[in-house]
Amino acid sequence: MSQAVDQLDTARLEPYLVEHIGGFGRIAECRKFAGGQSNPTFQITAEDGRQYVLRRKPPGKLLKSAHAVDREYRVMHALRDTDVPVPRMHVLCEDEDIIGSMFYVMDFVEGRINWNGALPEATAEERGAMYQEMARVLAAIHSVDLEASGLSDFGRPGNYFARQLSRWSKQYYASETEKNPAMDTLIAWLEKNIPEDDGRVSLIHGDYRIDNLIFHPQEPRVLAVLDWELSTLGHPWADIAYQCMQLRLPQDAAIPGLGDVDRKSLGIPTEEEYVAEYCRRMGIDSIPNWNVYVVFSYFRLAAILQGILKRALDGNASSDQAFEYGHMARPLSEAAVKLI
């Protein structure tokens, strides 16, 4: 990775932060978080010990809608007075002359990020409570008052699933590297089985999973929801079906899940129990057409991963794991066909 991505020009950044963040003094330390974030992310420690997080677009030429740090800033700033826990936002800088690309600064939230959905370091009781908390927070996201929060124009109106099916079908065929009959079958089946639009619209996260949550250091309580890059207005069932689909994946997959784990012995709710808890929080009895939404989630992820594989084969992948991710596309689509 280039120095421009790994490091920040603190000589230019520091006076900007002094001007735009009340009480900010000098930068004592600046380090890049490890990991494969699409948007390089840095922890900044000020001389008074206060800590901040800076998240930037990568420098250089990018796809127009990619790396939308301005959307991330907007949605988290809009959620500051809601039941959705988010870090305190300080400033969005759209002046690319400061550090070479757009960025925003928010508070650093001290807590636990869990990379393994099986939560091996927690007790059975803690695991159950943490998954209940996940359902609570997801329901809170889907219950945000769009008008009051200023997010009523954060996405397009209309049938979310039909639009997404059309978008990702085109994306898939544009990145197809070899014929995959399972994807053809899925697309044809979904075109016939996507339910009529029920008019339900909410804020959706787009990538809701346990490693995008910061939990309290000791309590089963979410302190912040991170990584809103894919957030938009859409159908709430897309978020919960996508999360449950990922939890069905094997533990040893490139995107690990709980598919081969005895959840009961670990204290983790079954899919049915988790969805029931979410429905209780949403004040509804159940989610109709559940299997269709799960199949759609498999299809969408397979289409995304196929794009990653195409970029890897073209030599344009941004992650060392691109081939590993990309080669999941076919088995995902084949697993989905077994559900229809």
TORKOL-4160 file (C-alpha; in steps of 0.2 Angstrom, whole numbers, padded with zeros to 4 digits, m for minus):
340
<pt num="1" X="0000" Y="0000" Z="0000"/>
<pt num="2" X="0007" Y="0017" Z="m0004"/>
<pt num="3" X="0013" Y="0029" Z="0008"/>
<pt num="4" X="m0001" Y="0041" Z="0003"/>
<pt num="5" X="m0014" Y="0029" Z="0010"/>
<pt num="6" X="m0004" Y="0023" Z="0025"/>
<pt num="7" X="0001" Y="0041" Z="0031"/>
<pt num="8" X="m0007" Y="0058" Z="0034"/>
<pt num="9" X="0000" Y="0075" Z="0031"/>
<pt num="10" X="m0001" Y="0080" Z="0049"/>
<pt num="11" X="0007" Y="0097" Z="0045"/>
<pt num="12" X="m0008" Y="0102" Z="0035"/>
<pt num="13" X="m0021" Y="0092" Z="0045"/>
<pt num="14" X="m0016" Y="0099" Z="0062"/>
<pt num="15" X="m0021" Y="0117" Z="0059"/>
<pt num="16" X="m0037" Y="0112" Z="0050"/>
<pt num="17" X="m0042" Y="0102" Z="0066"/>
<pt num="18" X="m0038" Y="0116" Z="0077"/>
<pt num="19" X="m0049" Y="0127" Z="0067"/>
<pt num="20" X="m0064" Y="0115" Z="0066"/>
<pt num="21" X="m0064" Y="0105" Z="0082"/>
<pt num="22" X="m0066" Y="0115" Z="0098"/>
<pt num="23" X="m0052" Y="0113" Z="0111"/>
<pt num="24" X="m0041" Y="0103" Z="0099"/>
<pt num="25" X="m0022" Y="0106" Z="0102"/>
<pt num="26" X="m0008" Y="0097" Z="0094"/>
<pt num="27" X="m0008" Y="0080" Z="0086"/>
<pt num="28" X="0002" Y="0069" Z="0098"/>
<pt num="29" X="0001" Y="0053" Z="0088"/>
<pt num="30" X="m0007" Y="0047" Z="0072"/>
<pt num="31" X="m0008" Y="0028" Z="0067"/>
<pt num="32" X="m0018" Y="0019" Z="0053"/>
<pt num="33" X="m0030" Y="0005" Z="0059"/>
<pt num="34" X="m0025" Y="m0012" Z="0053"/>
<pt num="35" X="m0038" Y="m0021" Z="0042"/>
<pt num="36" X="m0045" Y="m0020" Z="0024"/>
<pt num="37" X="m0057" Y="m0005" Z="0026"/>
<pt num="38" X="m0061" Y="0002" Z="0009"/>
<pt num="39" X="m0059" Y="0019" Z="0017"/>
<pt num="40" X="m0042" Y="0021" Z="0026"/>
<pt num="41" X="m0045" Y="0025" Z="0044"/>
<pt num="42" X="m0034" Y="0032" Z="0057"/>
<pt num="43" X="m0033" Y="0035" Z="0076"/>
<pt num="44" X="m0028" Y="0052" Z="0081"/>
<pt num="45" X="m0022" Y="0056" Z="0099"/>
<pt num="46" X="m0022" Y="0074" Z="0103"/>
<pt num="47" X="m0009" Y="0081" Z="0116"/>
<pt num="48" X="m0022" Y="0082" Z="0129"/>
<pt num="49" X="m0025" Y="0063" Z="0127"/>
<pt num="50" X="m0042" Y="0064" Z="0118"/>
<pt num="51" X="m0044" Y="0052" Z="0104"/>
<pt num="52" X="m0052" Y="0054" Z="0087"/>
<pt num="53" X="m0055" Y="0043" Z="0072"/>
<pt num="54" X="m0052" Y="0051" Z="0054"/>
<pt num="55" X="m0059" Y="0041" Z="0040"/>
<pt num="56" X="m0055" Y="0046" Z="0022"/>
<pt num="57" X="m0057" Y="0042" Z="0004"/>
<pt num="58" X="m0042" Y="0034" Z="m0004"/>
<pt num="59" X="m0032" Y="0046" Z="m0014"/>
<pt num="60" X="m0033" Y="0045" Z="m0033"/>
<pt num="61" X="m0046" Y="0042" Z="m0046"/>
<pt num="62" X="m0061" Y="0032" Z="m0039"/>
<pt num="63" X="m0078" Y="0027" Z="m0046"/>
<pt num="64" X="m0091" Y="0041" Z="m0044"/>
<pt num="65" X="m0102" Y="0033" Z="m0030"/>
<pt num="66" X="m0088" Y="0023" Z="m0021"/>
<pt num="67" X="m0080" Y="0026" Z="m0004"/>
<pt num="68" X="m0095" Y="0038" Z="0001"/>
<pt num="69" X="m0087" Y="0045" Z="0017"/>
<pt num="70" X="m0099" Y="0060" Z="0015"/>
<pt num="71" X="m0114" Y="0049" Z="0016"/>
<pt num="72" X="m0107" Y="0040" Z="0031"/>
<pt num="73" X="m0104" Y="0057" Z="0040"/>
<pt num="74" X="m0121" Y="0063" Z="0035"/>
<pt num="75" X="m0130" Y="0047" Z="0042"/>
<pt num="76" X="m0121" Y="0046" Z="0058"/>
<pt num="77" X="m0123" Y="0065" Z="0061"/>
<pt num="78" X="m0141" Y="0063" Z="0058"/>
<pt num="79" X="m0143" Y="0049" Z="0071"/>
<pt num="80" X="m0135" Y="0058" Z="0085"/>
<pt num="81" X="m0151" Y="0061" Z="0094"/>
<pt num="82" X="m0159" Y="0044" Z="0090"/>
<pt num="83" X="m0159" Y="0027" Z="0099"/>
<pt num="84" X="m0146" Y="0021" Z="0086"/>
<pt num="85" X="m0129" Y="0022" Z="0095"/>
<pt num="86" X="m0116" Y="0031" Z="0084"/>
<pt num="87" X="m0099" Y="0040" Z="0088"/>
<pt num="88" X="m0100" Y="0059" Z="0090"/>
<pt num="89" X="m0096" Y="0067" Z="0073"/>
<pt num="90" X="m0085" Y="0083" Z="0073"/>
<pt num="91" X="m0082" Y="0088" Z="0055"/>
<pt num="92" X="m0083" Y="0083" Z="0037"/>
<pt num="93" X="m0069" Y="0091" Z="0026"/>
<pt num="94" X="m0073" Y="0091" Z="0007"/>
<pt num="95" X="m0058" Y="0101" Z="0003"/>
<pt num="96" X="m0046" Y="0088" Z="m0005"/>
<pt num="97" X="m0031" Y="0100" Z="m0004"/>
<pt num="98" X="m0030" Y="0097" Z="0015"/>
<pt num="99" X="m0024" Y="0079" Z="0015"/>
<pt num="100" X="m0027" Y="0074" Z="m0003"/>
<pt num="101" X="m0045" Y="0067" Z="m0002"/>
<pt num="102" X="m0062" Y="0070" Z="0007"/>
<pt num="103" X="m0062" Y="0065" Z="0026"/>
<pt num="104" X="m0072" Y="0066" Z="0042"/>
<pt num="105" X="m0067" Y="0066" Z="0060"/>
<pt num="106" X="m0077" Y="0058" Z="0074"/>
<pt num="107" X="m0074" Y="0052" Z="0092"/>
<pt num="108" X="m0064" Y="0037" Z="0096"/>
<pt num="109" X="m0076" Y="0025" Z="0105"/>
<pt num="110" X="m0067" Y="0013" Z="0117"/>
<pt num="111" X="m0075" Y="m0004" Z="0117"/>
<pt num="112" X="m0075" Y="m0022" Z="0110"/>
<pt num="113" X="m0075" Y="m0026" Z="0091"/>
<pt num="114" X="m0079" Y="m0045" Z="0089"/>
<pt num="115" X="m0072" Y="m0052" Z="0073"/>
<pt num="116" X="m0079" Y="m0070" Z="0076"/>
<pt num="117" X="m0098" Y="m0072" Z="0077"/>
<pt num="118" X="m0097" Y="m0087" Z="0089"/>
<pt num="119" X="m0090" Y="m0075" Z="0102"/>
<pt num="120" X="m0077" Y="m0087" Z="0109"/>
<pt num="121" X="m0071" Y="m0076" Z="0123"/>
<pt num="122" X="m0089" Y="m0073" Z="0130"/>
<pt num="123" X="m0100" Y="m0084" Z="0141"/>
<pt num="124" X="m0116" Y="m0092" Z="0135"/>
<pt num="125" X="m0126" Y="m0080" Z="0144"/>
<pt num="126" X="m0116" Y="m0065" Z="0137"/>
<pt num="127" X="m0118" Y="m0072" Z="0119"/>
<pt num="128" X="m0137" Y="m0073" Z="0121"/>
<pt num="129" X="m0138" Y="m0055" Z="0128"/>
<pt num="130" X="m0126" Y="m0048" Z="0114"/>
<pt num="131" X="m0137" Y="m0056" Z="0100"/>
<pt num="132" X="m0152" Y="m0049" Z="0108"/>
<pt num="133" X="m0144" Y="m0032" Z="0109"/>
<pt num="134" X="m0140" Y="m0034" Z="0090"/>
<pt num="135" X="m0158" Y="m0037" Z="0086"/>
<pt num="136" X="m0163" Y="m0021" Z="0097"/>
<pt num="137" X="m0151" Y="m0010" Z="0088"/>
<pt num="138" X="m0156" Y="m0016" Z="0071"/>
<pt num="139" X="m0174" Y="m0013" Z="0075"/>
<pt num="140" X="m0169" Y="0005" Z="0081"/>
<pt num="141" X="m0161" Y="0008" Z="0064"/>
<pt num="142" X="m0176" Y="0003" Z="0055"/>
<pt num="143" X="m0187" Y="0013" Z="0067"/>
<pt num="144" X="m0178" Y="0030" Z="0064"/>
<pt num="145" X="m0190" Y="0044" Z="0060"/>
<pt num="146" X="m0184" Y="0049" Z="0042"/>
<pt num="147" X="m0192" Y="0066" Z="0042"/>
<pt num="148" X="m0186" Y="0071" Z="0060"/>
<pt num="149" X="m0168" Y="0065" Z="0057"/>
<pt num="150" X="m0167" Y="0074" Z="0040"/>
<pt num="151" X="m0165" Y="0058" Z="0030"/>
<pt num="152" X="m0181" Y="0057" Z="0020"/>
<pt num="153" X="m0170" Y="0060" Z="0004"/>
<pt num="154" X="m0156" Y="0048" Z="0008"/>
<pt num="155" X="m0162" Y="0035" Z="m0005"/>
<pt num="156" X="m0173" Y="0032" Z="m0020"/>
<pt num="157" X="m0192" Y="0028" Z="m0018"/>
<pt num="158" X="m0200" Y="0013" Z="m0026"/>
<pt num="159" X="m0198" Y="m0006" Z="m0024"/>
<pt num="160" X="m0182" Y="m0008" Z="m0016"/>
<pt num="161" X="m0180" Y="m0027" Z="m0020"/>
<pt num="162" X="m0185" Y="m0025" Z="m0038"/>
<pt num="163" X="m0172" Y="m0011" Z="m0041"/>
<pt num="164" X="m0158" Y="m0021" Z="m0032"/>
<pt num="165" X="m0162" Y="m0036" Z="m0042"/>
<pt num="166" X="m0160" Y="m0026" Z="m0058"/>
<pt num="167" X="m0145" Y="m0017" Z="m0052"/>
<pt num="168" X="m0135" Y="m0033" Z="m0046"/>
<pt num="169" X="m0141" Y="m0044" Z="m0061"/>
<pt num="170" X="m0133" Y="m0031" Z="m0073"/>
<pt num="171" X="m0117" Y="m0030" Z="m0062"/>
<pt num="172" X="m0116" Y="m0049" Z="m0061"/>
<pt num="173" X="m0117" Y="m0051" Z="m0080"/>
<pt num="174" X="m0104" Y="m0037" Z="m0083"/>
<pt num="175" X="m0092" Y="m0046" Z="m0071"/>
<pt num="176" X="m0095" Y="m0064" Z="m0077"/>
<pt num="177" X="m0079" Y="m0073" Z="m0079"/>
<pt num="178" X="m0087" Y="m0090" Z="m0083"/>
<pt num="179" X="m0105" Y="m0097" Z="m0085"/>
<pt num="180" X="m0113" Y="m0101" Z="m0069"/>
<pt num="181" X="m0130" Y="m0109" Z="m0072"/>
<pt num="182" X="m0135" Y="m0106" Z="m0053"/>
<pt num="183" X="m0135" Y="m0087" Z="m0055"/>
<pt num="184" X="m0146" Y="m0088" Z="m0071"/>
<pt num="185" X="m0158" Y="m0099" Z="m0061"/>
<pt num="186" X="m0158" Y="m0087" Z="m0046"/>
<pt num="187" X="m0161" Y="m0072" Z="m0057"/>
<pt num="188" X="m0175" Y="m0080" Z="m0066"/>
<pt num="189" X="m0183" Y="m0086" Z="m0050"/>
<pt num="190" X="m0181" Y="m0070" Z="m0041"/>
<pt num="191" X="m0189" Y="m0060" Z="m0055"/>
<pt num="192" X="m0205" Y="m0071" Z="m0053"/>
<pt num="193" X="m0205" Y="m0072" Z="m0034"/>
<pt num="194" X="m0200" Y="m0054" Z="m0028"/>
<pt num="195" X="m0215" Y="m0049" Z="m0018"/>
<pt num="196" X="m0226" Y="m0034" Z="m0022"/>
<pt num="197" X="m0219" Y="m0018" Z="m0015"/>
<pt num="198" X="m0228" Y="m0016" Z="0002"/>
<pt num="199" X="m0223" Y="0003" Z="0004"/>
<pt num="200" X="m0212" Y="0000" Z="0019"/>
<pt num="201" X="m0196" Y="0011" Z="0019"/>
<pt num="202" X="m0183" Y="0013" Z="0032"/>
<pt num="203" X="m0165" Y="0018" Z="0035"/>
<pt num="204" X="m0155" Y="0002" Z="0031"/>
<pt num="205" X="m0137" Y="m0001" Z="0036"/>
<pt num="206" X="m0132" Y="m0011" Z="0021"/>
<pt num="207" X="m0119" Y="m0022" Z="0030"/>
<pt num="208" X="m0126" Y="m0025" Z="0047"/>
<pt num="209" X="m0115" Y="m0038" Z="0056"/>
<pt num="210" X="m0106" Y="m0041" Z="0072"/>
<pt num="211" X="m0089" Y="m0034" Z="0068"/>
<pt num="212" X="m0097" Y="m0017" Z="0063"/>
<pt num="213" X="m0103" Y="m0015" Z="0081"/>
<pt num="214" X="m0093" Y="m0008" Z="0096"/>
<pt num="215" X="m0099" Y="m0016" Z="0112"/>
<pt num="216" X="m0096" Y="m0010" Z="0129"/>
<pt num="217" X="m0080" Y="m0016" Z="0137"/>
<pt num="218" X="m0089" Y="m0027" Z="0150"/>
<pt num="219" X="m0108" Y="m0026" Z="0146"/>
<pt num="220" X="m0118" Y="m0033" Z="0132"/>
<pt num="221" X="m0122" Y="m0016" Z="0125"/>
<pt num="222" X="m0118" Y="m0008" Z="0109"/>
<pt num="223" X="m0109" Y="0009" Z="0110"/>
<pt num="224" X="m0108" Y="0012" Z="0092"/>
<pt num="225" X="m0113" Y="0006" Z="0074"/>
<pt num="226" X="m0099" Y="0008" Z="0062"/>
<pt num="227" X="m0096" Y="0007" Z="0043"/>
<pt num="228" X="m0112" Y="0015" Z="0035"/>
<pt num="229" X="m0104" Y="0016" Z="0018"/>
<pt num="230" X="m0118" Y="0006" Z="0010"/>
<pt num="231" X="m0132" Y="0014" Z="0020"/>
<pt num="232" X="m0148" Y="0020" Z="0011"/>
<pt num="233" X="m0167" Y="0021" Z="0012"/>
<pt num="234" X="m0173" Y="0004" Z="0007"/>
<pt num="235" X="m0183" Y="m0011" Z="0014"/>
<pt num="236" X="m0179" Y="m0016" Z="0032"/>
<pt num="237" X="m0181" Y="m0035" Z="0028"/>
<pt num="238" X="m0166" Y="m0033" Z="0017"/>
<pt num="239" X="m0155" Y="m0029" Z="0032"/>
<pt num="240" X="m0160" Y="m0043" Z="0043"/>
<pt num="241" X="m0161" Y="m0056" Z="0029"/>
<pt num="242" X="m0143" Y="m0052" Z="0024"/>
<pt num="243" X="m0137" Y="m0053" Z="0042"/>
<pt num="244" X="m0145" Y="m0070" Z="0044"/>
<pt num="245" X="m0139" Y="m0076" Z="0027"/>
<pt num="246" X="m0121" Y="m0072" Z="0033"/>
<pt num="247" X="m0124" Y="m0082" Z="0049"/>
<pt num="248" X="m0128" Y="m0097" Z="0039"/>
<pt num="249" X="m0111" Y="m0097" Z="0031"/>
<pt num="250" X="m0098" Y="m0110" Z="0037"/>
<pt num="251" X="m0086" Y="m0104" Z="0050"/>
<pt num="252" X="m0071" Y="m0107" Z="0039"/>
<pt num="253" X="m0078" Y="m0097" Z="0024"/>
<pt num="254" X="m0069" Y="m0082" Z="0018"/>
<pt num="255" X="m0084" Y="m0073" Z="0026"/>
<pt num="256" X="m0086" Y="m0083" Z="0041"/>
<pt num="257" X="m0103" Y="m0088" Z="0049"/>
<pt num="258" X="m0111" Y="m0099" Z="0061"/>
<pt num="259" X="m0118" Y="m0112" Z="0049"/>
<pt num="260" X="m0109" Y="m0127" Z="0056"/>
<pt num="261" X="m0110" Y="m0121" Z="0074"/>
<pt num="262" X="m0121" Y="m0128" Z="0088"/>
<pt num="263" X="m0129" Y="m0112" Z="0093"/>
<pt num="264" X="m0139" Y="m0119" Z="0107"/>
<pt num="265" X="m0123" Y="m0125" Z="0116"/>
<pt num="266" X="m0115" Y="m0108" Z="0114"/>
<pt num="267" X="m0130" Y="m0098" Z="0120"/>
<pt num="268" X="m0133" Y="m0090" Z="0103"/>
<pt num="269" X="m0151" Y="m0089" Z="0097"/>
<pt num="270" X="m0156" Y="m0099" Z="0082"/>
<pt num="271" X="m0161" Y="m0089" Z="0066"/>
<pt num="272" X="m0179" Y="m0092" Z="0071"/>
<pt num="273" X="m0177" Y="m0085" Z="0089"/>
<pt num="274" X="m0166" Y="m0070" Z="0082"/>
<pt num="275" X="m0179" Y="m0065" Z="0069"/>
<pt num="276" X="m0193" Y="m0067" Z="0083"/>
<pt num="277" X="m0184" Y="m0055" Z="0094"/>
<pt num="278" X="m0182" Y="m0043" Z="0080"/>
<pt num="279" X="m0200" Y="m0044" Z="0076"/>
<pt num="280" X="m0205" Y="m0041" Z="0094"/>
<pt num="281" X="m0194" Y="m0025" Z="0094"/>
<pt num="282" X="m0202" Y="m0020" Z="0078"/>
<pt num="283" X="m0220" Y="m0023" Z="0085"/>
<pt num="284" X="m0224" Y="m0036" Z="0071"/>
<pt num="285" X="m0229" Y="m0054" Z="0072"/>
<pt num="286" X="m0217" Y="m0061" Z="0058"/>
<pt num="287" X="m0209" Y="m0057" Z="0041"/>
<pt num="288" X="m0219" Y="m0064" Z="0027"/>
<pt num="289" X="m0209" Y="m0072" Z="0012"/>
<pt num="290" X="m0194" Y="m0074" Z="0023"/>
<pt num="291" X="m0186" Y="m0087" Z="0011"/>
<pt num="292" X="m0187" Y="m0075" Z="m0004"/>
<pt num="293" X="m0177" Y="m0062" Z="0006"/>
<pt num="294" X="m0164" Y="m0074" Z="0011"/>
<pt num="295" X="m0162" Y="m0081" Z="m0007"/>
<pt num="296" X="m0161" Y="m0063" Z="m0013"/>
<pt num="297" X="m0147" Y="m0060" Z="0000"/>
<pt num="298" X="m0137" Y="m0075" Z="m0006"/>
<pt num="299" X="m0139" Y="m0068" Z="m0024"/>
<pt num="300" X="m0134" Y="m0051" Z="m0020"/>
<pt num="301" X="m0118" Y="m0056" Z="m0010"/>
<pt num="302" X="m0113" Y="m0068" Z="m0024"/>
<pt num="303" X="m0115" Y="m0054" Z="m0037"/>
<pt num="304" X="m0104" Y="m0043" Z="m0026"/>
<pt num="305" X="m0091" Y="m0057" Z="m0024"/>
<pt num="306" X="m0091" Y="m0060" Z="m0043"/>
<pt num="307" X="m0086" Y="m0042" Z="m0046"/>
<pt num="308" X="m0072" Y="m0044" Z="m0033"/>
<pt num="309" X="m0066" Y="m0060" Z="m0043"/>
<pt num="310" X="m0067" Y="m0050" Z="m0059"/>
<pt num="311" X="m0056" Y="m0036" Z="m0052"/>
<pt num="312" X="m0044" Y="m0049" Z="m0045"/>
<pt num="313" X="m0042" Y="m0057" Z="m0062"/>
<pt num="314" X="m0040" Y="m0040" Z="m0070"/>
<pt num="315" X="m0027" Y="m0036" Z="m0058"/>
<pt num="316" X="m0037" Y="m0022" Z="m0050"/>
<pt num="317" X="m0042" Y="m0030" Z="m0033"/>
<pt num="318" X="m0039" Y="m0019" Z="m0017"/>
<pt num="319" X="m0038" Y="m0034" Z="m0005"/>
<pt num="320" X="m0025" Y="m0048" Z="m0004"/>
<pt num="321" X="m0040" Y="m0060" Z="0000"/>
<pt num="322" X="m0049" Y="m0055" Z="m0016"/>
<pt num="323" X="m0047" Y="m0072" Z="m0025"/>
<pt num="324" X="m0053" Y="m0080" Z="m0009"/>
<pt num="325" X="m0068" Y="m0069" Z="m0008"/>
<pt num="326" X="m0072" Y="m0070" Z="m0026"/>
<pt num="327" X="m0072" Y="m0089" Z="m0027"/>
<pt num="328" X="m0086" Y="m0089" Z="m0015"/>
<pt num="329" X="m0098" Y="m0083" Z="m0028"/>
<pt num="330" X="m0102" Y="m0100" Z="m0036"/>
<pt num="331" X="m0105" Y="m0110" Z="m0020"/>
<pt num="332" X="m0115" Y="m0096" Z="m0013"/>
<pt num="333" X="m0127" Y="m0096" Z="m0028"/>
<pt num="334" X="m0127" Y="m0115" Z="m0028"/>
<pt num="335" X="m0132" Y="m0115" Z="m0010"/>
<pt num="336" X="m0146" Y="m0102" Z="m0014"/>
<pt num="337" X="m0153" Y="m0113" Z="m0028"/>
<pt num="338" X="m0156" Y="m0127" Z="m0015"/>
<pt num="339" X="m0167" Y="m0115" Z="m0005"/>
<pt num="340" X="m0179" Y="m0112" Z="m0020"/>
